[in-house]
Amino acid sequence: MMSSSHDELRQYLDFDEADVIRLRRVLPVVEPHLGEIIGRFYDRIRAHPEAAAVFRNEAQIVRQAAALERWMRRFFDRSRDGAYLEETAKIGRVHVAVGLPQRYMLASMNVVRMALDDVVRTAGVPDEAATLASIHRGLDLELSVMVDSYFVAELARAEEAQRREVTHRSERLASIGILAAGLAHEIRNPLNGALLHLTFLRRRLNELLAEEVELAEAVDVVNVELKRLSNLVAEFLDFARPKALQLARVDLRDVATKAVEVVTAEANALGVGVRVDLPVRGLEAMTDRACLTQALINLLKNALEAAVMTAPGRVPQVIVRVREAGDDRVLEIEDNGVGIVDDKAPIFDPFFTTKPKGTGLGLSVAHRIVTDHEGTLTFASHAGRTIFTVKLPAATGSLESERNSH
């Protein structure tokens, strides 16, 4: 039974049984020329390296030439029922499987079209104009079905590749997470003990050796480094043990404002200006407020560190935006630093960093949080401007109406 889409194509192209009859009548005229037409077809492919690269060797071309001849014979000799058009759809799927770019599929059909035109015109076929029109409508139907199935197959292949990539990334992150959790656990207990005793030692030194400034400074250095190590362990645990999201309707302006407040002291210390661009009305999304705030803090800290390295004479600056784009809610973190040199660098992979003291976990944690919200985190960068973009689905309904219901 013919599918509704195929039936619609036939009706749209005005291809009917009269066309089928004309094609059958002209087959004896065309048949002696099939070898020549097929030769022209593959000569054209051989002349274009990208198209020819699809074929492994000449033997494969010979096999495909035989398949092309079978297709041309059935083109002239078969009714366009559902089974016929399904066979045509398979041709489009095969083109995807072998990696033939679609433009060559379209161009190849034109080679066949022009060759058949030459044969019919030269042979002086009775009712030539109607016969040529039937050939063109038939080829248009073939091509439409092939292209349709090509798109479907190409989309399926892209989705499968994306699923494999997501699975591979999830498995890799899970393995790294187990390692990080174990490492953090082994470090945290002795670290806590060391910090406790260092606090006691610092207090006693203040009491007994107030004049020993160098000794006190040494203790302070140890204290700072141990706290830095403690923060590193906390980052490991954030990465290794992601929390289940507690979703609620949240105004993203509040999230952006809170994240900026957290990093303001650091921005001031670095001499980086932070500007916030918020919409007048609220933009809500179903999010875990704490987790999304943490993701923005990580992105902001990354932007601050990048902005410090801006070109001489420029004022380091970070801009935070909240806006809507269609059905999406968008948060942008922009800096005017030197930019990311390699736009294919795996910056969201755990432990990847270009900074001397970076852990390579901040962006990875941010990316995981955003994807856990069924959102996307992407970046665009060139010298003097880098933008990280968070896209989240909008919350349905009204935040104000929800507040009024409580």
C-alpha positions in Angstrom: 0.0 0.0 0.0 1.4 3.3 -1.0 2.2 5.7 1.8 0.3 9.0 2.1 3.5 11.0 1.4 4.2 9.1 -1.8 0.6 9.5 -2.9 0.9 13.2 -2.2 4.0 13.4 -4.3 2.3 11.7 -7.2 -0.6 14.1 -7.1 1.6 17.1 -6.7 3.6 16.1 -9.8 0.5 15.2 -11.7 2.0 11.7 -12.4 -0.7 9.2 -13.4 -1.2 6.0 -15.3 -1.0 7.7 -18.6 2.6 8.5 -17.7 3.2 4.9 -16.8 1.9 3.8 -20.2 4.0 6.2 -22.1 7.2 5.1 -20.2 6.4 1.5 -21.1 6.0 2.3 -24.7 9.3 4.2 -25.0 11.3 1.4 -23.2 12.2 -0.4 -26.5 13.6 2.9 -27.9 15.6 3.6 -24.8 16.8 0.1 -24.0 19.6 -0.1 -26.6 21.1 3.1 -25.2 21.1 2.1 -21.5 24.8 1.1 -21.6 25.8 4.4 -23.1 23.7 6.4 -20.6 25.2 4.4 -17.7 28.7 5.0 -19.1 28.1 8.8 -19.2 26.8 8.6 -15.7 29.9 7.0 -14.2 32.3 9.0 -16.4 30.9 12.1 -14.8 31.4 10.6 -11.3 35.0 9.6 -12.1 35.7 13.2 -13.2 34.9 14.5 -9.6 37.2 13.1 -6.9 34.8 13.7 -4.0 32.0 11.7 -5.7 34.5 9.0 -7.0 35.9 8.6 -3.4 32.6 7.0 -2.4 33.5 3.9 -4.4 36.3 1.7 -3.0 37.4 0.3 -6.3 36.4 -0.2 -10.0 34.7 -3.5 -9.1 32.2 -1.7 -6.9 31.5 0.8 -9.7 30.7 -2.2 -12.0 28.3 -3.6 -9.4 26.6 -0.2 -9.0 26.4 0.2 -12.8 24.4 -3.1 -12.9 22.1 -1.7 -10.1 21.6 1.5 -12.1 20.6 -0.5 -15.2 18.0 -2.4 -13.1 16.7 0.9 -11.7 16.3 2.4 -15.2 14.5 -0.7 -16.6 12.0 -0.7 -13.7 11.7 3.1 -14.1 10.2 2.5 -17.6 8.4 -0.8 -16.9 6.8 -0.6 -13.4 3.6 1.0 -12.0 4.4 3.5 -9.3 2.7 1.6 -6.4 3.9 1.7 -2.8 6.3 -1.2 -3.3 8.0 0.6 -6.2 8.4 3.8 -4.4 9.7 2.1 -1.3 12.5 0.6 -3.5 13.2 4.1 -4.7 13.4 5.3 -1.1 16.0 2.7 -0.4 18.3 4.3 -3.0 18.3 7.5 -0.9 19.1 5.6 2.2 21.9 3.8 0.5 23.4 7.1 -0.7 23.6 8.1 3.0 25.1 4.8 4.0 27.9 5.1 1.4 28.5 8.7 2.2 27.5 10.3 -1.1 26.9 14.0 -0.7 23.4 14.9 -1.7 24.5 17.4 -4.3 25.9 14.6 -6.4 22.7 12.6 -6.1 20.9 15.7 -7.6 23.5 16.3 -10.3 23.6 12.6 -11.3 19.8 12.6 -11.9 20.3 15.5 -14.2 22.9 13.5 -16.2 20.3 10.7 -16.7 17.6 13.3 -17.6 19.7 14.9 -20.3 20.8 11.6 -21.7 17.2 10.3 -22.0 16.2 13.6 -23.6 18.9 13.1 -26.3 17.7 9.5 -27.0 14.0 10.4 -27.3 14.6 13.5 -29.5 17.0 11.7 -31.8 14.7 8.6 -32.2 11.8 10.7 -33.3 9.3 9.1 -30.9 5.7 9.7 -31.7 4.0 12.1 -29.3 7.5 13.2 -28.3 6.5 16.2 -26.1 4.1 14.1 -24.0 6.7 11.3 -23.7 9.4 13.7 -22.5 7.0 15.3 -20.1 6.2 11.8 -18.6 9.9 11.1 -18.3 10.6 14.3 -16.5 7.6 13.9 -14.2 8.8 10.3 -13.5 12.3 11.4 -12.7 11.0 14.2 -10.5 9.0 11.7 -8.6 12.0 9.4 -8.2 14.2 12.3 -7.1 11.6 13.6 -4.6 11.3 10.2 -2.9 15.1 9.7 -2.9 15.7 13.2 -1.4 13.0 12.6 1.2 14.4 9.3 2.3 17.9 10.8 2.2 17.0 13.5 4.7 15.3 11.0 7.0 18.3 8.7 6.9 20.8 11.5 7.3 18.8 12.8 10.3 18.7 9.3 11.9 22.4 8.9 11.3 23.1 12.3 13.0 20.9 11.5 15.9 22.6 8.1 16.4 26.0 9.7 16.3 24.9 12.3 18.9 23.5 9.5 21.1 26.8 7.6 20.9 28.7 10.8 21.8 26.4 11.4 24.7 26.8 7.8 25.9 30.6 7.9 25.5 30.8 11.2 27.4 28.6 9.9 30.2 30.6 6.8 30.6 33.8 8.8 30.6 32.5 11.2 33.1 31.2 8.4 35.3 34.7 6.8 35.3 36.4 10.1 36.1 33.8 10.8 38.7 34.5 7.6 40.6 38.2 8.3 40.5 37.7 11.9 41.7 35.3 10.9 44.5 37.8 8.3 45.8 40.7 10.8 45.6 38.8 13.6 47.3 37.7 11.3 50.1 41.2 10.2 50.7 42.5 13.8 50.8 39.7 15.4 52.7 40.0 13.7 56.1 43.8 14.4 56.6 43.3 17.9 55.1 40.6 18.7 57.7 42.8 17.5 60.4 45.7 19.6 59.2 43.6 22.7 59.0 42.3 22.2 62.5 45.8 21.8 63.9 47.1 24.8 61.9 44.3 27.0 63.4 45.4 25.9 66.8 49.0 26.5 66.0 48.3 30.0 64.6 46.4 31.0 67.8 49.2 29.8 70.0 51.9 31.5 68.0 49.9 34.8 68.3 50.0 34.3 72.1 53.6 33.2 72.5 55.6 34.7 69.6 53.9 37.9 68.6 57.3 39.3 67.6 58.1 36.4 65.3 56.6 38.0 62.2 58.4 35.7 59.7 57.2 32.6 61.5 53.6 33.9 61.6 53.8 34.8 57.9 55.0 31.2 57.1 52.0 29.8 59.0 49.7 32.1 57.0 51.1 30.9 53.7 50.5 27.3 54.8 47.0 28.2 55.8 46.2 29.8 52.4 47.6 26.8 50.5 45.7 24.3 52.6 42.5 26.3 52.1 43.2 26.3 48.3 43.6 22.6 48.5 40.4 22.3 50.4 38.6 24.3 47.7 40.1 22.0 45.1 38.7 18.9 46.9 35.3 20.6 47.1 35.4 21.1 43.3 36.3 17.4 42.9 33.3 16.4 45.0 31.0 18.8 43.1 32.1 17.1 39.9 32.1 13.5 41.2 28.9 13.6 43.2 26.3 15.6 41.2 23.2 16.4 43.3 19.7 15.5 42.1 18.0 18.7 40.8 15.4 20.3 42.9 13.4 22.0 40.1 11.2 25.1 40.7 10.0 28.0 38.7 12.8 30.6 38.9 13.3 34.1 37.6 16.6 34.0 35.8 17.2 37.7 36.6 17.5 36.6 40.3 20.0 33.8 39.4 22.2 36.2 37.4 22.1 38.9 40.1 23.1 36.4 42.8 26.0 34.9 40.8 27.3 38.4 40.1 27.1 39.3 43.9 29.2 36.2 44.7 32.1 37.1 42.3 32.0 40.9 42.9 34.8 40.9 45.4 37.0 38.8 43.2 36.2 41.1 40.2 37.2 44.2 42.2 40.5 42.6 43.3 41.3 41.7 39.7 40.3 45.1 38.4 37.6 43.7 36.1 34.4 45.6 35.5 31.2 43.6 35.6 28.1 44.9 33.8 24.6 43.3 34.1 22.0 43.6 31.3 18.7 42.3 32.5 15.2 42.5 30.9 12.5 44.6 32.5 10.1 41.7 33.0 10.9 38.4 34.5 12.1 35.4 32.5 11.3 32.1 34.2 12.6 28.6 33.7 12.2 25.4 35.6 15.6 25.1 37.3 17.5 24.2 40.4 18.3 27.7 41.7 21.4 26.7 43.6 22.9 24.5 40.9 22.2 27.0 38.1 23.7 29.8 40.2 26.8 27.6 40.7 27.1 27.1 36.9 26.9 30.8 36.3 29.5 31.5 39.1 31.9 29.0 37.4 31.3 30.8 34.0 31.8 34.2 35.6 35.1 33.2 37.3 36.3 31.8 34.0 35.4 35.1 32.3 37.1 37.2 35.0 40.3 35.2 34.6 40.1 35.6 30.8 39.3 39.4 31.0 42.4 40.1 33.0 44.5 39.1 30.0 42.8 41.6 27.6 44.9 43.5 25.2 47.0 46.4 26.6 45.1 49.6 26.8 41.7 48.0 27.1 39.6 47.9 30.3 38.9 44.3 31.4 35.2 43.8 31.3 32.6 41.1 31.8 29.0 41.4 30.7 26.1 39.2 32.0 22.9 39.2 29.9 19.5 37.5 30.4 17.2 37.5 27.4 14.7 35.3 25.6 15.1 33.7 22.2 11.8 32.2 20.9 10.8 29.6 23.4 14.3 29.6 25.0 15.7 31.5 28.0 19.2 32.7 27.4 22.0 33.7 29.7 25.2 35.0 28.2 28.6 35.6 29.9 30.8 37.8 27.7 34.4 38.8 28.3 36.9 40.9 26.3 39.9 38.7 27.0 42.3 37.3 24.4 39.8 34.7 23.3 40.0 30.9 22.9 42.6 30.2 20.3 41.3 26.7 19.3 37.5 26.7 19.0 37.6 22.9 18.8 39.5 22.5 22.2 37.6 20.2 24.6 37.0 23.0 27.1 34.1 21.2 28.7 36.0 18.0 29.3 37.0 17.4 32.9 40.5 18.5 33.8 41.1 20.3 30.5 42.6 23.7 31.3 45.0 26.2 29.7 45.6 28.0 33.0 48.7 27.4 35.1 46.6 27.0 38.3 43.3 25.8 36.8 41.7 22.5 37.8 39.8 22.1 34.5 36.6 21.3 36.4 34.7 24.7 36.5 33.5 24.6 32.9 32.9 20.9 33.1 30.6 21.2 36.1 28.8 24.1 34.5 28.3 22.1 31.3 26.9 19.2 33.3 24.5 21.3 35.3 23.1 23.0 32.2 22.7 19.7 30.3 21.0 18.2 33.4 18.5 21.0 32.9 18.0 19.8 29.3 19.7 23.0 28.2 22.8 23.7 26.1 26.1 25.5 26.9 28.0 26.7 23.9 30.7 29.3 23.2 31.8 31.6 20.4 35.2 33.2 20.6 37.7 35.4 18.7 40.4 37.8 19.9 38.9 40.4 22.2 35.5 38.7 22.6 34.3 35.4 24.0 30.6 34.6 24.8 29.4 31.6 26.7 25.7 31.0 26.0 23.3 29.0 28.2 20.0 28.1 26.7 17.2 26.7 28.8 13.6 25.8 28.0 11.1 28.3 29.3 8.8 27.5 32.2 5.2 27.4 31.2 2.6 29.6 32.9 3.2 32.7 34.9 5.6 33.2 37.8 3.2 35.9 39.2 0.2 33.5 39.1 2.2 30.8 40.9 3.2 33.2 43.6 -0.5 34.3 44.0 -1.6 30.7 44.4 0.4 30.2 47.6 
